[in-house]
Amino acid sequence: MIFNITSPTIVEKFVAEIGSVQNRKVEKVSLVARSLATLKKKNDKFNVLAEREVEANLSHVVNPIDSRFIICSFAQLGIKNKKIYEHCTNNIIQNKDNLSIQDLDRFFYASLPAEVPRELFGAVAGRVEEELARVPGYFTKEKAKVMVGVLDQWKNQKKHDNGSVITKLREHVQYSGF
């Protein structure tokens, strides 16, 4: 038997039953959010539940990778809760040295809403610059082009002011033999 995760009955069943699950609510809600976001499926009832449950349990969101996961998933689902984004951003900034470039990649493929604090964009740009110096081989021509495009867009929107990372990425592509 094949199950269809996009079936409204499965999502609605999850929404109806999540209230009775006491352990790991945020993780479960986040996983369903990521799944729906990946499938580009929105469910208004789920969005309300996800926003409510994550906001009520922000003290459980302490891992910066979980914070990134929530920001990107909620952004794709159109959830615009400033309190959640601020908490997750602060968590990422406080722990940014523990994030690898692979951990930051999702930010370059998510359309982040205005509710995401400006500080996140600067922290991501700074971390990319550090990782470029540390692991230049990770930045293929294609990956660097995507990052330059997104970082340029963020800079033009005045979300960060780190032009040196853009310059370094462009130089890397130009002079690294790609």
N, CA, C and O of each residue as an XYZ file, in Angstrom:
712
protein
N       0.836     -1.172      0.000
C       0.000      0.000      0.000
C       0.886      1.241      0.000
O       1.849      1.308      0.764
N       0.582      2.215     -0.835
C       1.340      3.460     -0.922
C       0.554      4.551     -0.205
O      -0.638      4.747     -0.445
N       1.258      5.259      0.686
C       0.627      6.359      1.401
C       0.996      7.668      0.747
O       2.137      7.852      0.322
N       0.068      8.559      0.662
C       0.289      9.870      0.069
C       0.352     10.901      1.190
O      -0.674     11.247      1.775
N       1.570     11.399      1.495
C       1.740     12.352      2.600
C       0.976     13.652      2.351
O       0.681     14.388      3.292
N       0.658     13.933      1.102
C      -0.055     15.168      0.813
C      -1.558     15.022      0.990
O      -2.298     15.998      0.865
N      -2.004     13.826      1.275
C      -3.423     13.584      1.470
C      -3.933     14.433      2.634
O      -3.359     14.404      3.723
N      -4.993     15.177      2.411
C      -5.515     16.007      3.505
C      -5.880     15.194      4.742
O      -5.790     15.706      5.857
N      -6.284     13.958      4.572
C      -6.684     13.164      5.729
C      -5.494     12.868      6.640
O      -5.650     12.871      7.861
N      -4.319     12.615      6.082
C      -3.142     12.352      6.915
C      -2.730     13.615      7.659
O      -2.485     13.572      8.865
N      -2.653     14.724      6.960
C      -2.269     15.985      7.604
C      -3.311     16.372      8.647
O      -2.961     16.778      9.755
N      -4.577     16.250      8.301
C      -5.626     16.602      9.261
C      -5.611     15.681     10.471
O      -5.871     16.127     11.589
N      -5.313     14.408     10.266
C      -5.202     13.482     11.396
C      -4.049     13.908     12.298
O      -4.180     13.893     13.522
N      -2.933     14.283     11.708
C      -1.787     14.763     12.486
C      -2.191     16.001     13.286
O      -1.895     16.095     14.478
N      -2.858     16.941     12.642
C      -3.296     18.171     13.309
C      -4.218     17.842     14.474
O      -4.096     18.434     15.547
N      -5.133     16.907     14.275
C      -6.090     16.547     15.322
C      -5.430     15.840     16.504
O      -5.841     16.026     17.649
N      -4.413     15.034     16.231
C      -3.829     14.217     17.284
C      -2.582     14.795     17.941
O      -2.186     14.314     19.003
N      -1.955     15.793     17.362
C      -0.689     16.292     17.913
C      -0.872     16.873     19.311
O       0.050     16.831     20.125
N      -2.034     17.404     19.589
C      -2.288     17.972     20.910
C      -2.174     16.960     22.031
O      -1.910     17.335     23.173
N      -2.367     15.686     21.731
C      -2.297     14.664     22.770
C      -0.880     14.120     22.952
O      -0.631     13.345     23.875
N       0.020     14.507     22.106
C       1.406     14.035     22.183
C       2.210     15.038     23.003
O       2.380     16.188     22.598
N       2.701     14.597     24.153
C       3.422     15.506     25.046
C       4.911     15.596     24.735
O       5.517     16.648     24.943
N       5.496     14.546     24.256
C       6.935     14.530     24.048
C       7.300     14.963     22.635
O       6.696     14.523     21.657
N       8.284     15.820     22.549
C       8.895     16.208     21.285
C       7.919     16.818     20.284
O       8.011     16.539     19.089
N       6.996     17.636     20.748
C       6.033     18.272     19.854
C       6.722     19.111     18.792
O       6.387     19.026     17.611
N       7.688     19.923     19.214
C       8.347     20.826     18.276
C       9.034     20.030     17.172
O       8.948     20.397     16.000
N       9.709     18.955     17.532
C      10.395     18.146     16.530
C       9.407     17.532     15.541
O       9.654     17.525     14.335
N       8.301     17.022     16.048
C       7.307     16.400     15.178
C       6.660     17.436     14.256
O       6.493     17.192     13.061
N       6.304     18.575     14.810
C       5.708     19.639     14.007
C       6.712     20.104     12.953
O       6.345     20.329     11.800
N       7.963     20.247     13.343
C       8.991     20.710     12.411
C       9.208     19.730     11.269
O       9.382     20.136     10.120
N       9.198     18.451     11.580
C       9.380     17.443     10.528
C       8.232     17.459      9.530
O       8.453     17.343      8.324
N       7.017     17.599     10.021
C       5.877     17.674      9.100
C       5.953     18.972      8.297
O       5.650     18.982      7.104
N       6.357     20.066      8.950
C       6.507     21.343      8.239
C       7.517     21.199      7.108
O       7.266     21.646      5.988
N       8.655     20.578      7.394
C       9.689     20.382      6.367
C       9.157     19.517      5.228
O       9.402     19.806      4.057
N       8.430     18.459      5.573
C       7.872     17.573      4.548
C       6.885     18.310      3.652
O       6.953     18.205      2.428
N       5.977     19.049      4.258
C       4.994     19.802      3.471
C       5.674     20.883      2.634
O       5.310     21.099      1.478
N       6.662     21.559      3.218
C       7.371     22.604      2.486
C       8.103     22.013      1.282
O       8.088     22.588      0.193
N       8.736     20.872      1.484
C       9.454     20.213      0.396
C       8.505     19.831     -0.725
O       8.843     19.944     -1.903
N       7.325     19.381     -0.356
C       6.322     18.987     -1.351
C       5.528     20.173     -1.899
O       4.675     20.016     -2.773
N       5.827     21.374     -1.365
C       5.120     22.601     -1.769
C       3.607     22.480     -1.556
O       2.805     22.903     -2.389
N       3.247     21.889     -0.415
C       1.847     21.716     -0.036
C       1.575     22.541      1.205
O       2.275     22.408      2.208
N       0.584     23.373      1.144
C       0.201     24.178      2.300
C      -1.110     23.656      2.863
O      -1.988     23.198      2.132
N      -1.215     23.737      4.174
C      -2.428     23.340      4.862
C      -2.644     24.364      5.962
O      -1.881     24.413      6.927
N      -3.669     25.172      5.821
C      -3.894     26.265      6.770
C      -4.029     25.787      8.205
O      -3.508     26.427      9.118
N      -4.720     24.672      8.421
C      -4.876     24.151      9.780
C      -3.525     23.733     10.349
O      -3.234     23.982     11.519
N      -2.708     23.102      9.522
C      -1.385     22.715      9.995
C      -0.549     23.956     10.307
O       0.137     23.995     11.328
N      -0.595     24.962      9.447
C       0.188     26.181      9.687
C      -0.171     26.814     11.027
O       0.711     27.252     11.766
N      -1.454     26.862     11.339
C      -1.893     27.425     12.625
C      -1.363     26.575     13.771
O      -0.840     27.105     14.752
N      -1.497     25.257     13.648
C      -0.989     24.355     14.684
C       0.521     24.494     14.838
O       1.020     24.601     15.958
N       1.244     24.495     13.739
C       2.708     24.569     13.780
C       3.160     25.864     14.446
O       4.034     25.852     15.313
N       2.576     26.952     14.048
C       2.943     28.245     14.631
C       2.662     28.262     16.128
O       3.499     28.703     16.917
N       1.489     27.784     16.515
C       1.102     27.768     17.933
C       2.029     26.874     18.754
O       2.519     27.290     19.804
N       2.272     25.661     18.289
C       3.073     24.702     19.048
C       4.536     25.114     19.156
O       5.139     24.994     20.222
N       5.103     25.593     18.067
C       6.508     26.000     18.116
C       6.666     27.244     18.990
O       7.594     27.313     19.796
N       5.781     28.218     18.845
C       5.888     29.424     19.682
C       5.732     29.078     21.161
O       6.438     29.636     22.002
N       4.824     28.173     21.485
C       4.605     27.787     22.884
C       5.772     26.995     23.457
O       5.921     26.913     24.676
N       6.593     26.419     22.605
C       7.688     25.558     23.064
C       9.056     26.043     22.590
O       9.954     25.229     22.371
N       9.226     27.338     22.431
C      10.496     27.874     21.947
C      11.671     27.527     22.861
O      12.808     27.445     22.396
N      11.415     27.327     24.128
C      12.511     26.986     25.039
C      13.139     25.633     24.685
O      14.251     25.332     25.117
N      12.433     24.830     23.908
C      12.959     23.535     23.488
C      13.796     23.640     22.207
O      14.483     22.692     21.829
N      13.732     24.789     21.550
C      14.484     24.985     20.311
C      15.835     25.600     20.684
O      15.965     26.819     20.796
N      16.833     24.740     20.874
C      18.149     25.209     21.316
C      19.266     24.862     20.327
O      20.342     25.456     20.389
N      19.036     23.940     19.443
C      20.037     23.539     18.471
C      19.963     24.481     17.263
O      18.878     24.684     16.719
N      21.088     25.060     16.833
C      21.027     25.992     15.700
C      20.573     25.340     14.394
O      19.990     26.009     13.540
N      20.833     24.054     14.232
C      20.372     23.373     13.020
C      18.849     23.229     13.054
O      18.191     23.356     12.021
N      18.289     22.966     14.238
C      16.829     22.936     14.376
C      16.242     24.309     14.065
O      15.197     24.416     13.423
N      16.919     25.349     14.523
C      16.447     26.716     14.251
C      16.446     27.005     12.758
O      15.498     27.590     12.234
N      17.494     26.601     12.083
C      17.562     26.783     10.628
C      16.452     26.000      9.940
O      15.809     26.493      9.013
N      16.239     24.784     10.402
C      15.202     23.901      9.880
C      13.831     24.579      9.999
O      13.050     24.588      9.047
N      13.550     25.142     11.169
C      12.263     25.808     11.402
C      12.135     27.055     10.537
O      11.100     27.255      9.901
N      13.162     27.895     10.499
C      13.099     29.120      9.696
C      12.795     28.789      8.238
O      11.876     29.360      7.651
N      13.549     27.885      7.660
C      13.381     27.575      6.239
C      12.038     26.902      5.952
O      11.383     27.219      4.959
N      11.631     25.979      6.816
C      10.346     25.295      6.620
C       9.183     26.268      6.752
O       8.287     26.297      5.909
N       9.204     27.066      7.817
C       8.114     28.014      8.033
C       8.072     29.056      6.919
O       6.989     29.464      6.499
N       9.221     29.487      6.440
C       9.251     30.453      5.348
C       8.574     29.868      4.109
O       7.780     30.544      3.455
N       8.890     28.610      3.790
C       8.288     27.977      2.617
C       6.786     27.779      2.771
O       6.051     27.803      1.784
N       6.324     27.582      4.009
C       4.884     27.392      4.238
C       4.132     28.719      4.365
O       2.902     28.737      4.417
N       4.870     29.819      4.414
C       4.237     31.136      4.521
C       3.881     31.530      5.943
O       3.060     32.424      6.149
N       4.485     30.876      6.925
C       4.244     31.218      8.334
C       5.125     32.411      8.670
O       6.337     32.363      8.461
N       4.530     33.482      9.188
C       5.256     34.738      9.391
C       5.202     35.178     10.842
O       4.656     36.238     11.151
N       5.757     34.381     11.727
C       5.726     34.668     13.149
C       7.061     35.274     13.577
O       8.075     34.580     13.651
N       7.045     36.563     13.854
C       8.278     37.287     14.184
C       8.952     36.738     15.442
O      10.180     36.679     15.508
N       8.170     36.342     16.429
C       8.735     35.813     17.680
C       9.538     34.533     17.417
O      10.634     34.367     17.952
N       9.006     33.649     16.611
C       9.698     32.407     16.275
C      10.978     32.718     15.507
O      12.038     32.179     15.822
N      10.884     33.582     14.507
C      12.061     33.922     13.711
C      13.135     34.607     14.552
O      14.324     34.350     14.363
N      12.733     35.467     15.469
C      13.719     36.128     16.338
C      14.425     35.125     17.239
O      15.645     35.175     17.393
N      13.659     34.217     17.833
C      14.262     33.206     18.708
C      15.252     32.343     17.918
O      16.384     32.132     18.351
N      14.820     31.857     16.776
C      15.677     30.994     15.966
C      16.911     31.743     15.453
O      18.007     31.184     15.415
N      16.731     32.992     15.065
C      17.873     33.806     14.607
C      18.879     33.983     15.727
O      20.078     33.798     15.516
N      18.414     34.339     16.910
C      19.329     34.518     18.051
C      20.075     33.226     18.355
O      21.267     33.254     18.660
N      19.390     32.110     18.274
C      20.005     30.812     18.509
C      21.107     30.548     17.477
O      22.191     30.080     17.825
N      20.827     30.845     16.232
C      21.816     30.641     15.163
C      23.017     31.555     15.361
O      24.160     31.112     15.247
N      22.768     32.822     15.656
C      23.869     33.780     15.839
C      24.751     33.370     17.022
O      25.976     33.434     16.927
N      24.149     32.957     18.117
C      24.920     32.559     19.296
C      25.754     31.307     19.040
O      26.778     31.100     19.692
N      25.328     30.482     18.107
C      26.013     29.213     17.849
C      26.582     29.119     16.437
O      26.869     28.021     15.960
N      26.746     30.252     15.765
C      27.134     30.225     14.351
C      28.482     29.571     14.099
O      28.703     29.004     13.029
N      29.381     29.641     15.063
C      30.694     29.017     14.868
C      30.609     27.499     14.799
O      31.539     26.844     14.329
N      29.506     26.944     15.262
C      29.299     25.494     15.224
C      28.609     25.038     13.944
O      28.406     23.840     13.743
N      28.248     25.975     13.083
C      27.541     25.633     11.849
C      28.521     25.525     10.687
O      29.351     26.409     10.480
N      28.419     24.451      9.943
C      29.248     24.282      8.751
C      28.549     24.958      7.570
O      27.404     25.397      7.674
N      29.248     25.028      6.472
C      28.634     25.607      5.285
C      27.460     24.749      4.813
O      26.490     25.274      4.266
N      27.543     23.439      5.020
C      26.424     22.568      4.651
C      25.191     22.906      5.488
O      24.063     22.828      5.002
N      25.413     23.281      6.746
C      24.294     23.660      7.614
C      23.631     24.951      7.141
O      22.442     25.170      7.374
N      24.411     25.803      6.475
C      23.894     27.101      6.036
C      23.288     27.062      4.634
O      22.570     27.981      4.242
N      23.572     26.013      3.888
C      23.117     25.925      2.492
C      21.634     26.204      2.304
O      21.257     26.883      1.349
N      20.787     25.700      3.185
C      19.332     25.856      3.028
C      18.916     27.322      2.900
O      17.953     27.638      2.201
N      19.644     28.214      3.575
C      19.277     29.628      3.509
C      19.375     30.186      2.092
O      18.707     31.166      1.763
N      20.198     29.572      1.262
C      20.390     30.072     -0.093
C      19.330     29.558     -1.055
O      19.292     29.960     -2.218
N      18.477     28.678     -0.575
C      17.427     28.117     -1.427
C      16.033     28.385     -0.867
O      15.038     27.907     -1.413
N      15.962     29.146      0.217
C      14.673     29.470      0.826
C      14.388     30.955      0.622
O      15.289     31.787      0.731
N      13.176     31.272      0.335
C      12.765     32.660      0.223
C      12.322     33.107      1.614
O      11.220     32.787      2.058
N      13.189     33.844      2.289
C      12.939     34.192      3.685
C      12.069     35.454      3.795
O      12.306     36.435      3.090
N      11.070     35.427      4.673
C      10.146     36.562      4.798
C      10.759     37.742      5.548
O      11.812     37.620      6.174
N      10.093     38.861      5.473
C      10.556     40.089      6.132
C      10.636     39.930      7.646
O      11.369     40.671      8.302
N       9.903     38.987      8.209
C       9.906     38.791      9.657
C      11.225     38.230     10.182
O      11.487     38.288     11.383
N      12.056     37.688      9.293
C      13.363     37.174      9.719
C      14.253     38.378     10.025
O      14.432     39.246      9.170
N      14.812     38.441     11.235
C      15.647     39.589     11.600
C      16.868     39.744     10.689
O      17.464     38.761     10.247
N      17.218     40.985     10.425
C      18.344     41.350      9.560
C      19.643     40.692     10.023
O      20.492     40.350      9.200
N      19.796     40.519     11.307
C      21.038     39.965     11.860
C      21.356     38.569     11.323
O      22.524     38.192     11.224
N      20.333     37.812     10.980
C      20.561     36.473     10.451
C      21.348     36.532      9.146
O      22.271     35.744      8.941
N      20.992     37.450      8.275
C      21.624     37.542      6.960
C      23.107     37.903      7.086
O      23.950     37.351      6.378
N      23.413     38.828      7.989
C      24.808     39.190      8.229
C      25.602     38.035      8.812
O      26.756     37.813      8.446
N      24.970     37.296      9.730
C      25.650     36.146     10.339
C      25.926     35.067      9.296
O      27.007     34.480      9.288
N      24.964     34.802      8.417
C      25.152     33.797      7.371
C      26.257     34.250      6.411
O      27.130     33.458      6.056
N      26.222     35.514      5.992
C      27.247     36.024      5.076
C      28.642     35.922      5.704
O      29.594     35.506      5.044
N      28.755     36.299      6.967
C      30.038     36.212      7.657
C      30.525     34.782      7.784
O      31.713     34.502      7.628
N      29.608     33.891      8.066
C      29.979     32.474      8.228
C      30.416     31.879      6.891
O      31.343     31.071      6.850
N      29.755     32.271      5.789
C      30.157     31.805      4.459
C      31.586     32.275      4.172
O      32.398     31.516      3.643
N      31.883     33.508      4.517
C      33.230     34.041      4.290
C      34.271     33.232      5.069
O      35.335     32.910      4.540
N      33.963     32.909      6.314
C      34.883     32.107      7.130
C      35.080     30.714      6.526
O      36.202     30.213      6.457
N      33.994     30.105      6.097
C      34.075     28.759      5.539
C      34.788     28.750      4.186
O      35.452     27.770      3.849
N      34.660     29.816      3.416
C      35.375     29.911      2.141
C      36.881     29.891      2.388
O      37.630     29.259      1.643
N      37.318     30.584      3.436
C      38.740     30.581      3.773
C      39.182     29.212      4.301
O      40.306     28.775      4.056
N      38.298     28.559      5.014
C      38.638     27.287      5.653
C      38.536     26.087      4.702
O      39.411     25.221      4.712
N      37.473     26.026      3.876
C      37.220     24.877      3.002
C      36.888     25.363      1.591
O      35.747     25.217      1.151
N      37.842     25.930      0.880
C      37.520     26.497     -0.440
C      37.021     25.463     -1.448
O      36.267     25.811     -2.357
N      37.423     24.206     -1.307
C      37.004     23.174     -2.244
C      35.515     22.885     -2.225
O      34.987     22.322     -3.183
N      34.832     23.255     -1.166
C      33.392     23.025     -1.082
C      32.626     23.892     -2.077
O      31.548     23.513     -2.535
N      33.179     25.049     -2.409
C      32.480     26.039     -3.209
C      32.718     25.787     -4.698
O      33.622     26.363     -5.303
N      31.893     24.922     -5.272
C      31.965     24.676     -6.712
C      31.483     25.927     -7.436
O      30.911     26.830     -6.826
N      31.718     25.966     -8.727
C      31.303     27.117     -9.525
C      29.792     27.339     -9.410
O      29.338     28.470     -9.238
N      29.026     26.264     -9.503
C      27.566     26.378     -9.451
C      27.099     26.863     -8.083
O      26.254     27.752     -7.979
N      27.667     26.260     -7.032
C      27.278     26.635     -5.673
C      27.660     28.087     -5.394
O      26.874     28.838     -4.817
N      28.865     28.478     -5.804
C      29.319     29.855     -5.581
C      28.433     30.851     -6.334
O      28.134     31.928     -5.820
N      28.017     30.492     -7.548
C      27.133     31.393     -8.315
C      25.803     31.599     -7.590
O      25.303     32.720     -7.498
N      25.238     30.505     -7.078
C      23.982     30.625     -6.331
C      24.181     31.532     -5.120
O      23.379     32.431     -4.865
N      25.262     31.286     -4.375
C      25.516     32.075     -3.166
C      25.751     33.538     -3.502
O      25.233     34.417     -2.813
N      26.520     33.817     -4.546
C      26.763     35.206     -4.951
C      25.435     35.876     -5.299
O      25.179     37.008     -4.889
N      24.592     35.173     -6.057
C      23.298     35.748     -6.433
C      22.432     36.082     -5.232
O      21.841     37.160     -5.168
N      22.357     35.166     -4.287
C      21.532     35.381     -3.098
C      22.147     36.460     -2.204
O      21.441     37.340     -1.713
N      23.462     36.387     -1.996
C      24.123     37.395     -1.159
C      24.005     38.788     -1.775
O      23.812     39.771     -1.059
N      24.120     38.871     -3.100
C      23.906     40.154     -3.794
C      22.491     40.669     -3.560
O      22.287     41.849     -3.275
N      21.520     39.772     -3.682
C      20.120     40.144     -3.474
C      19.917     40.645     -2.045
O      19.290     41.682     -1.829
N      20.451     39.903     -1.072
C      20.325     40.329      0.327
C      20.990     41.681      0.552
O      20.468     42.519      1.288
N      22.148     41.896     -0.085
C      22.870     43.169      0.079
C      22.044     44.311     -0.517
O      21.918     45.374      0.093
N      21.485     44.089     -1.706
C      20.653     45.112     -2.344
C      19.410     45.434     -1.519
O      18.916     46.561     -1.545
N      18.909     44.443     -0.791
C      17.750     44.647      0.076
C      18.155     45.189      1.445
O      17.320     45.353      2.334
N      19.443     45.464      1.597
C      20.005     46.008      2.840
C      19.806     45.078      4.037
O      19.579     45.525      5.161
N      19.896     43.773      3.766
C      19.778     42.784      4.836
C      21.142     42.466      5.442
O      21.230     41.962      6.562
N      22.209     42.764      4.693
C      23.565     42.647      5.231
C      24.454     43.618      4.466
O      24.086     44.091      3.391
N      25.605     43.909      5.014
C      26.510     44.852      4.354
C      27.902     44.261      4.126
O      28.887     44.993      4.027
N      27.972     42.945      4.043
C      29.246     42.259      3.871
C      29.520     42.044      2.384
O      29.230     40.981      1.835
N      30.085     43.072      1.739
C      30.422     42.949      0.321
C      31.669     42.128      0.083
O      31.875     41.622     -1.021
N      32.505     41.985      1.100
C      33.762     41.253      0.904
C      33.523     39.770      0.628
O      34.278     39.162     -0.131
N      32.496     39.180      1.224
C      32.226     37.764      0.961
C      31.825     37.560     -0.496
O      32.194     36.554     -1.102
N      31.081     38.493     -1.059
C      30.671     38.392     -2.464
C      31.898     38.497     -3.363
O      32.055     37.721     -4.306
N      32.757     39.453     -3.067
C      33.996     39.621     -3.836
C      34.862     38.370     -3.752
O      35.384     37.906     -4.766
N      35.015     37.826     -2.560
C      35.851     36.633     -2.373
C      35.266     35.420     -3.096
O      36.011     34.622     -3.665
N      33.951     35.278     -3.077
C      33.330     34.165     -3.804
C      33.540     34.309     -5.310
O      33.826     33.330     -5.999
N      33.398     35.532     -5.815
C      33.618     35.766     -7.250
C      35.071     35.480     -7.629
O      35.341     34.852     -8.654
N      35.991     35.938     -6.806
C      37.415     35.681     -7.067
C      37.706     34.186     -7.011
O      38.466     33.667     -7.828
N      37.112     33.509     -6.067
C      37.318     32.071     -5.922
C      36.924     31.343     -7.208
O      37.658     30.487     -7.700
N      35.775     31.691     -7.732
C      35.294     31.052     -8.968
C      36.217     31.400    -10.123
O      36.553     30.537    -10.934
N      36.622     32.645    -10.200
C      37.447     33.109    -11.316
C      38.836     32.481    -11.307
O      39.360     32.128    -12.363
N      39.434     32.338    -10.136
C      40.832     31.910    -10.058
C      41.050     30.473     -9.574
O      42.195     30.046     -9.425
N      39.995     29.738     -9.332
C      40.181     28.406     -8.783
C      40.181     27.302     -9.837
O      40.194     26.118     -9.502
N      40.165     27.690    -11.098
C      40.239     26.684    -12.142
C      38.908     26.087    -12.536
O      38.872     25.090    -13.257
N      37.807     26.673    -12.081
C      36.491     26.136    -12.455
C      36.140     26.535    -13.868
O      35.071     26.178    -14.363
